[in-house]
Amino acid sequence: MHVLPSDFDEQDYYRMAEIMNAKKKEDRPLSTMAFLRSMGMNPDEITEEQQGKEV
């Protein structure tokens, strides 16, 4: 963990637990925009005509 035991004892327990339980970046949930981009879609480029067809 690259933390000295004496420094570890002085840290905020809840913050340290939060850090230790953090998920890897690839395991974290994606935002809607990030998910769409990962699927090759760019929601910023959807036209009004395309929006009307997706009802």
Secondary structure, 3 states (H helix, E strand, C coil): CCCCHHHHHHCCHHHHHHHHCCCCHHHCCCCHHHHHHHCCCCHHHCCHHHHHHCC
